[in-house]
Amino acid sequence: MNLKKLFNNEAGVSPIVATLVLVVVAIAGAAAVGTILGSFSSDVSSEASAGDAKMAASTELLIAGSSTVQPVSELIAKEFMKQNAGIKVTVQGGGSGAGMTSAGLGIVDIGAASEEVPVSVTTKYPDLQVHTIGGSAIAVIMNKNQPDTHLNISKTELQYIFNGTTTGPNFMINNTPAPAGLKVFQRADKSGTEDTFAGYLFGSSTAIDGIATIEGANGNAGVLAKVAATPTSIGFVDYGFATTTKDVKILNVEDKNNKGVDTVFTASSDNIKKELALDKATGSVYYPHGLTRPLNYLTNGNPNTIQSAFIDFAMSPGSIPAFKATGYFSISEI
């Protein structure tokens, strides 16, 4: 049993008090109820105050899941703890899949996912609640040593590269032959980043799993490090991660816009923010909409007092600096 959640659920005290009152009535009789209740109420009030103070001094909140959400969660947690002495917030990674499952099972207080939560997950965990705190986008990256002629890449070329083919006349980048020995990297862990990217290219989040010619790396940081260290390489990470180093180049993606016209979408913070503000039905205007995604917190049922306080803080204008520092966008500015 999660005692913290029990104590935080104020509604759970009433049935206990009611039962004790009935016992008092049965034993003492109606004539003595007023006196006993007065004493009982005073004792309960004193003990509750002491208990609340003790709980406040030892309350912990565990957040786990998406490695994309993790950096902003850490910054938000740091500021939240400054403003709420006695509350300890621990942030862990593990991937969006782990965030959904652990939240659905009630293993963590708040799960984190950097993607739309699939129907299969909400069906399996019907009490799961989704709280969107912001948004971000996937960026295609190449090693800094690649020529600037490769800064643009089409969706069709990406499909060819990430289906496991590494040779042939269609193995192109910006209509020029891809470099010989091009190393392709993706996520080794179950992640919202991979699900979003694979869904954009192939319509299935599992389409690039298990391809022998594509090497896996753990987390956005792992893929970023691999591409940065491998002269002839390509991969995908969250845009916020891609902007943290000069060892990679961020590619612009060519795709059809909302009017069906082939367009080169420049990968920039401003364009991604504008695209996130659009309804999905609008189609791509500033950046391929299939490469944008929400940043979500997940709770098993209605959040308790502390969970709600943290989520509300994460969604407030006060957390915008944390999102900006990590290259993401707060829900309050989208």
C-alpha positions as CSV (number, residue, x, y, z in Angstrom):
1,M,0.0,0.0,0.0
2,N,1.2,3.5,-0.9
3,L,0.9,5.3,2.5
4,K,1.8,8.6,1.0
5,K,-1.1,8.5,-1.4
6,L,-3.4,7.4,1.3
7,F,-2.4,10.3,3.5
8,N,-2.6,12.7,0.6
9,N,-6.2,11.5,-0.2
10,E,-8.0,13.7,2.2
11,A,-11.3,12.1,1.4
12,G,-10.1,8.8,2.8
13,V,-10.1,10.2,6.4
14,S,-13.9,10.7,6.6
15,P,-15.0,7.0,6.6
16,I,-12.5,6.3,9.4
17,V,-13.8,9.2,11.5
18,A,-17.4,8.2,10.8
19,T,-16.7,4.6,12.0
20,L,-15.1,5.7,15.2
21,V,-18.0,8.0,15.9
22,L,-20.4,5.2,15.6
23,V,-18.3,3.1,18.0
24,V,-18.3,6.0,20.4
25,V,-22.1,6.3,20.2
26,A,-22.6,2.6,20.7
27,I,-20.4,2.5,23.8
28,A,-21.0,5.8,25.5
29,G,-24.6,6.5,24.7
30,A,-26.2,9.6,23.4
31,A,-25.9,11.6,26.6
32,A,-22.1,11.5,26.5
33,V,-21.5,12.0,22.8
34,G,-21.1,15.7,23.0
35,T,-18.3,15.6,25.6
36,I,-16.5,12.6,24.0
37,L,-16.8,14.0,20.5
38,G,-15.3,17.3,21.7
39,S,-12.3,15.5,23.2
40,F,-12.0,13.1,20.2
41,S,-12.1,16.0,17.7
42,S,-9.3,17.8,19.6
43,D,-7.1,14.7,19.7
44,V,-7.7,14.0,16.0
45,S,-6.9,17.6,15.2
46,S,-3.6,17.5,17.1
47,E,-2.5,14.1,15.7
48,A,-3.5,15.1,12.2
49,S,-1.4,18.3,12.4
50,A,1.6,16.4,13.7
51,G,1.1,13.8,11.0
52,D,0.7,16.3,8.2
53,A,3.9,18.0,9.4
54,K,5.8,14.7,9.4
55,M,4.5,13.7,6.0
56,A,5.3,17.2,4.5
57,A,8.9,16.8,5.7
58,S,9.3,13.4,4.1
59,T,7.1,13.5,1.0
60,E,8.7,12.2,-2.2
61,L,7.5,12.3,-5.8
62,L,8.9,9.8,-8.4
63,I,8.8,10.7,-12.1
64,A,10.1,8.3,-14.7
65,G,9.9,7.5,-18.4
66,S,10.8,9.4,-21.6
67,S,14.4,10.4,-21.9
68,T,13.2,13.4,-23.9
69,V,11.0,14.7,-21.1
70,Q,13.7,13.9,-18.5
71,P,15.9,17.0,-18.9
72,V,13.0,19.5,-18.6
73,S,11.5,17.4,-15.7
74,E,14.8,17.7,-13.8
75,L,14.8,21.5,-14.2
76,I,11.2,21.8,-13.2
77,A,11.8,19.5,-10.2
78,K,14.7,21.6,-9.1
79,E,12.6,24.8,-9.1
80,F,9.6,23.1,-7.6
81,M,11.6,21.8,-4.7
82,K,13.0,25.3,-4.0
83,Q,9.4,26.6,-3.7
84,N,8.1,23.6,-1.7
85,A,10.5,22.7,1.1
86,G,10.2,19.2,2.4
87,I,9.1,17.7,-0.9
88,K,11.7,15.6,-2.7
89,V,11.2,15.0,-6.5
90,T,13.2,12.2,-8.1
91,V,13.4,12.1,-11.9
92,Q,14.4,9.0,-13.9
93,G,14.5,8.0,-17.6
94,G,13.7,4.6,-19.1
95,G,11.8,5.6,-22.3
96,S,8.2,6.5,-23.0
97,G,7.1,2.9,-23.0
98,A,8.4,2.5,-19.5
99,G,6.7,5.7,-18.5
100,M,3.3,4.6,-19.7
101,T,3.5,1.2,-18.2
102,S,4.9,2.3,-14.8
103,A,2.2,5.0,-14.5
104,G,-0.5,2.6,-15.6
105,L,0.6,0.1,-12.9
106,G,1.0,2.8,-10.3
107,I,4.7,2.0,-9.8
108,V,5.6,5.7,-10.2
109,D,3.8,8.8,-9.1
110,I,4.1,10.4,-12.6
111,G,5.0,8.7,-15.8
112,A,6.5,10.7,-18.8
113,A,6.0,10.1,-22.5
114,S,7.1,12.1,-25.5
115,E,4.4,10.9,-27.9
116,E,0.6,10.6,-28.2
117,V,-0.5,7.8,-25.9
118,P,-1.7,4.9,-28.1
119,V,-5.2,3.6,-27.7
120,S,-3.7,0.2,-26.9
121,V,-2.2,1.7,-23.8
122,T,-5.3,3.6,-22.6
123,T,-7.3,0.4,-23.2
124,K,-4.9,-1.6,-21.1
125,Y,-4.8,1.0,-18.4
126,P,-8.3,2.7,-18.5
127,D,-7.5,4.8,-15.4
128,L,-4.5,6.4,-17.1
129,Q,-4.8,10.2,-17.3
130,V,-2.7,12.3,-19.8
131,H,-1.5,15.7,-18.9
132,T,0.2,17.5,-21.8
133,I,2.8,19.9,-20.4
134,G,4.5,21.0,-23.7
135,G,5.7,19.9,-27.1
136,S,8.7,19.3,-29.2
137,A,9.8,17.7,-32.5
138,I,12.1,15.1,-34.0
139,A,15.2,16.4,-35.8
140,V,17.2,14.4,-38.4
141,I,21.0,14.8,-37.7
142,M,24.2,14.0,-39.5
143,N,27.8,14.2,-38.4
144,K,29.3,17.7,-38.8
145,N,31.8,16.4,-41.4
146,Q,29.1,15.8,-43.9
147,P,28.9,18.4,-46.8
148,D,26.4,21.2,-46.7
149,T,24.9,19.8,-49.9
150,H,23.4,17.1,-47.6
151,L,21.6,19.6,-45.3
152,N,18.3,18.9,-47.1
153,I,16.8,15.4,-47.2
154,S,13.4,14.3,-48.5
155,K,10.9,12.0,-46.7
156,T,11.3,9.5,-49.5
157,E,15.1,9.5,-49.1
158,L,14.7,9.0,-45.3
159,Q,12.3,6.1,-45.9
160,Y,15.0,4.4,-48.1
161,I,17.8,5.0,-45.6
162,F,15.8,3.8,-42.6
163,N,14.3,0.7,-44.2
164,G,17.7,-1.0,-43.9
165,T,19.0,-0.4,-47.5
166,T,22.5,1.1,-47.6
167,T,23.3,0.9,-51.4
168,G,21.6,1.3,-54.7
169,P,20.5,4.2,-57.0
170,N,17.9,5.4,-54.5
171,F,20.3,5.7,-51.6
172,M,20.3,9.5,-51.9
173,I,20.5,12.6,-49.8
174,N,19.3,15.8,-51.4
175,N,19.3,14.0,-54.8
176,T,23.0,13.2,-54.5
177,P,24.4,9.8,-53.7
178,A,24.6,9.2,-50.0
179,P,28.2,8.8,-48.7
180,A,29.7,5.3,-48.9
181,G,29.6,3.4,-45.7
182,L,26.9,5.6,-44.2
183,K,26.2,4.5,-40.6
184,V,22.6,4.7,-39.5
185,F,21.6,5.0,-35.9
186,Q,18.3,4.7,-34.1
187,R,17.0,4.2,-30.5
188,A,17.7,0.8,-28.9
189,D,15.1,1.4,-26.2
190,K,11.3,1.7,-26.5
191,S,10.9,5.4,-27.0
192,G,8.4,8.1,-28.0
193,T,11.1,9.5,-30.3
194,E,11.4,6.4,-32.3
195,D,7.7,5.7,-32.3
196,T,7.1,9.2,-33.7
197,F,9.8,9.0,-36.3
198,A,8.9,5.5,-37.5
199,G,5.2,6.5,-37.6
200,Y,6.0,9.5,-39.7
201,L,8.1,7.5,-42.2
202,F,6.2,4.2,-42.4
203,G,2.9,4.7,-40.5
204,S,4.0,2.1,-37.9
205,S,5.9,2.7,-34.7
206,T,7.6,-0.7,-35.1
207,A,8.7,-0.4,-38.7
208,I,12.4,0.2,-38.0
209,D,12.8,-2.3,-35.2
210,G,15.1,-5.2,-35.6
211,I,16.8,-4.0,-38.8
212,A,20.4,-5.4,-38.8
213,T,22.0,-2.6,-40.7
214,I,20.7,0.1,-38.2
215,E,22.6,0.3,-35.0
216,G,20.8,1.1,-31.7
217,A,21.8,3.5,-29.0
218,N,20.3,4.2,-25.6
219,G,18.3,7.4,-25.3
220,N,18.5,10.6,-27.3
221,A,21.9,11.3,-25.6
222,G,23.2,7.9,-26.9
223,V,22.1,8.5,-30.5
224,L,23.5,12.0,-30.4
225,A,26.8,10.8,-29.1
226,K,27.0,8.1,-31.8
227,V,26.3,10.4,-34.7
228,A,28.7,13.1,-33.2
229,A,31.5,10.5,-33.0
230,T,31.0,8.8,-36.3
231,P,32.2,10.8,-39.4
232,T,29.8,9.3,-41.9
233,S,26.5,8.8,-40.0
234,I,22.9,9.8,-39.7
235,G,20.3,9.5,-37.0
236,F,17.3,11.2,-35.3
237,V,16.9,12.8,-31.9
238,D,14.7,15.3,-30.2
239,Y,15.3,18.8,-31.6
240,G,16.2,20.0,-28.1
241,F,19.1,17.5,-27.9
242,A,20.3,18.3,-31.4
243,T,20.9,21.9,-30.5
244,T,23.3,21.0,-27.6
245,T,26.4,20.3,-29.7
246,K,28.2,21.6,-32.8
247,D,29.3,18.0,-33.7
248,V,26.2,17.3,-35.6
249,K,24.2,19.1,-38.3
250,I,20.4,19.4,-38.3
251,L,18.9,18.5,-41.6
252,N,15.9,20.2,-43.2
253,V,13.2,17.8,-44.3
254,E,11.4,18.0,-47.7
255,D,7.8,16.9,-47.6
256,K,4.4,18.0,-48.9
257,N,2.9,21.0,-47.2
258,N,-0.8,21.3,-46.3
259,K,-1.6,22.2,-49.9
260,G,0.2,19.1,-51.3
261,V,3.2,21.1,-52.6
262,D,6.7,19.7,-52.1
263,T,8.4,22.0,-49.5
264,V,11.7,22.1,-47.7
265,F,10.9,22.6,-44.0
266,T,13.7,24.4,-42.2
267,A,14.4,22.9,-38.8
268,S,14.3,25.8,-36.4
269,S,12.9,26.6,-33.0
270,D,10.5,29.2,-34.4
271,N,9.1,26.9,-37.1
272,I,8.6,24.0,-34.7
273,K,6.8,26.2,-32.2
274,K,4.5,27.5,-34.9
275,E,3.7,24.0,-36.1
276,L,3.0,22.8,-32.6
277,A,0.4,25.6,-32.3
278,L,-1.5,24.2,-35.3
279,D,-4.2,21.6,-35.2
280,K,-3.1,18.3,-36.6
281,A,-5.8,18.4,-39.2
282,T,-4.3,21.6,-40.7
283,G,-1.4,19.7,-42.1
284,S,2.3,20.7,-42.3
285,V,2.8,24.4,-42.7
286,Y,6.1,25.3,-40.9
287,Y,7.5,21.8,-40.2
288,P,6.4,18.3,-41.0
289,H,3.5,17.7,-38.5
290,G,4.3,14.1,-38.3
291,L,7.6,14.9,-36.7
292,T,6.1,17.1,-33.9
293,R,4.8,15.5,-30.7
294,P,3.4,16.3,-27.3
295,L,5.3,16.0,-24.0
296,N,3.1,14.3,-21.5
297,Y,2.8,13.5,-17.9
298,L,0.7,10.4,-16.9
299,T,-1.0,9.5,-13.7
300,N,-2.9,6.5,-12.6
301,G,-6.3,8.1,-12.1
302,N,-6.9,11.6,-10.7
303,P,-3.6,13.1,-9.4
304,N,-3.4,13.6,-5.7
305,T,-2.6,16.9,-4.1
306,I,1.2,16.8,-4.6
307,Q,1.0,15.2,-8.1
308,S,-1.5,17.9,-9.1
309,A,0.7,20.7,-7.7
310,F,3.7,19.5,-9.6
311,I,1.8,19.0,-12.9
312,D,0.2,22.5,-12.5
313,F,3.6,24.0,-11.9
314,A,5.0,22.3,-15.0
315,M,2.2,23.7,-17.1
316,S,2.5,27.2,-15.7
317,P,4.4,30.2,-17.2
318,G,6.9,29.9,-14.4
319,S,8.3,26.7,-16.0
320,I,8.8,28.3,-19.5
321,P,12.5,28.9,-18.7
322,A,13.0,25.2,-18.1
323,F,11.5,24.4,-21.5
324,K,13.5,27.0,-23.3
325,A,16.7,25.7,-21.6
326,T,16.1,22.3,-23.1
327,G,14.9,23.4,-26.5
328,Y,11.3,22.5,-25.8
329,F,8.1,24.5,-25.7
330,S,5.8,24.9,-22.7
331,I,2.1,24.3,-23.1
332,S,1.5,27.8,-21.8
333,E,3.3,29.3,-24.8
334,I,2.1,27.0,-27.6
